[in-house]
């Protein structure tokens, strides 16, 4: 999942004479690490599922804690940014995320699942702070006319992180799972300790460099010049925004639910019967499709109406889900992996459509949409519950319903009433 911003919000550099190059490189690193850490959960889920002998419902507490942090911490993060500024928020975000990574060591050493979940929540709280602090910089680092291209660039680096993470995790983490699991106590916990400690050290180093680097000081200014603006007194009273928040909820939930279970899905005998390591390497195709889609997305959205693009992508995703549910083997595998390509433009398109016409309530609307990312916690959890009751294929009906709603939003729900 990539972060987004609203270009209607105005951000003013207090020292426009400062070079923006270093700040842009910092943002690239920031978005890469956010994508990398988030997508590593897709590898962590089958690993912890094996260590603690969890069912799918219990394993999805990982997503519940990680994406639940967006729901809990988005608004507090905004207050923190108000107090310490965007640069301070980014530095603090890296430090908090690093703390979560370091907690993986004792959690694995003592094999305490609850401590793993707490570590994930802390890690995700840092990621949430990074998103809230980092997004406005995309708009300020250059002229408003090139803001979209800068956004596409940062999204692409986010996608590079989500593409590399599954391969990294498969080699260093899943490769340590025995092909025939008999005793969970025999699994090497160092396989998860060392990678996360290394990530934690990297995050601390980035925080230190960012602290020493001079970045342009920026502040937000209200913008009520939107021609479609109709003051309703609160962002909550704009129907297209609230329907858009539900769209973000459904999109993130469906994307994470599918991505988090690809390893288990490809291990099914009726699909490919792969080992965990081999199945994990194919997760990169799912997230790599999103990366490719974002590189070409800005061109597509200039040629076609965003609502139509959104509805089309959601319809193809729904069709691919139907194909994978009723097929086996290679057909079932590639049809589910191709959904990543269709997901690529959904977040940015829903976000843009939802905040249109909000005028001075743009910041409040953006907060509502960010909070809706909690769909990445709830829908995967429900998917795991359905998988335990039925199976992984039947449970795909849940993300199918999500994409059907997104079709509606792209065709009609986004329209300002």
Secondary structure, DSSP 8 states (H G I E B T S, - for coil): ------TTSEEEES-TTS-SHHHHHHHHHHHHHHHHHHHTHHHHHHHHHHHTT--HHHHTHHHHHHHHHHHHHHHHHHHHHHHHHHHHHHHHHHHHHHHHHHHHHHHHHTT-HHHHHHHHHHHHHHHHHHHHHHHHHHHHSS-GGGHHHHHHHHHHHHHHHHHHHHHHHHHHTGGGS-SS---GGGS-THHHHHHHHHHHHHHHHHHHHHHHS----EEEE-----TT----SSGGG-HHHHHHHHHHHHHHHHHHHHHHTHHHHHHSTTTT---HHHHHHTHHHHHHHHHHHHHHHHHHHHHS-HHHHHHHHHHHHHHHHHHHHT--HHHHHHHHHTHHHHHTTHHHHHHHHHHTT-GGGHHHHHHHHHHGGGHHHHHHHHHHHHHHHS-HHHHHHHHHHHHHHHHHIIIIITS--
